Amino acid sequence: GAVVSQHPSWVICKSGTSVKIECRSLDFQATTMFWYRQFPKQSLMLMATSNEGSKATYEQGVEKDKFLINHASLTLSTLTVTSAHPEDSSFYICSAPGNLYGYTFGSGTRLTVV
Amino acid sequence: QQPVQSPQAVILREGEDAVINCSSSKALYSVHWYRQKHGEAPVFLMILLKGGEQKGHEKISASFNEKKQQSSLYLTASQLSYSGTYFCGTGDPANTGNQFYFGTGTSLTVIP
C-alpha cells in the first residue's frame, strides 16, 4: 500500500517553456505532498509543501511564481516549472506521508532544459 | 533545518563495517534512514521513533540519541549492494503539517 505515482519519469524541454509534473497517491489520500529538487551529487532539498485545498508553503529561496504547485484533490498534486531555463534542470521528486512509519516517494522526474 | 551527516563519503572493501552519523541542530521527533541509488528515488530503510531506540534489519542497524539530537547508521560486513548515497531525515509522519528534511547525505561505495 501507500504508492505515489509520479509522471513523467523524464522530460526534455526548450528554454522558456513550462513543464508540469504530476504526483498521484494511488491507494491513500494525501492531504500533504512534499516536493524536492536534487542537483547532481547533492542532497534532496525541500522546495515546497502542498496541502489539499490551500496554498502551498514554499521554502526560503524558492520562487513561488516559478514553481507553481496545485493540490486540488486528495490524490493529485502537481508542480509546474514555468519558463524553464537550463539552471532548472534537475531531479524532482514528490513525497507524501504514507503511513505512520515513513514517507512514500514518487519515482522522480528528470528535467532537462535545453 | 537540514541535518548534517558525516562522513560525506566513504569507500569500503566488501565485508568491512561502516558508521554514518546524522546530527541535527533542532529537536528530533523521529529519524528516518534512506538509501538512494544513482538516478533512482530514495528507498526507505528504517525509522526510529523514540530516543534511545535501536533497530536493525539483517546487517544494517541504527540508533537514535534524542538528547544529543543524533542518529547513527551501522553497516556490518558490507556487501556490494550497499553502495549508494545514504540520507537521514527528520520529520513527523503522524503530523502532516510537519515538513520532512533530508540530511546532507553520505556516499558509500563498496568495492570487491
Interface residues (C-beta under 8 A of the other chain):
Chain A: T31 T32 F34 Y36 K41 Q42 S43 L44 M45 L46 T49 N51 F91 I93 S95 P97 G98 N99 L100 Y101 G102 Y103 F105 G106 S107 G108 R110
Chain B: Q2 H32 G39 E40 A41 P42 F44 I47 F87 G89 G91 P93 A94 T96 G97 Q99 F100 Y101 F102 G103 T104 G105 S107
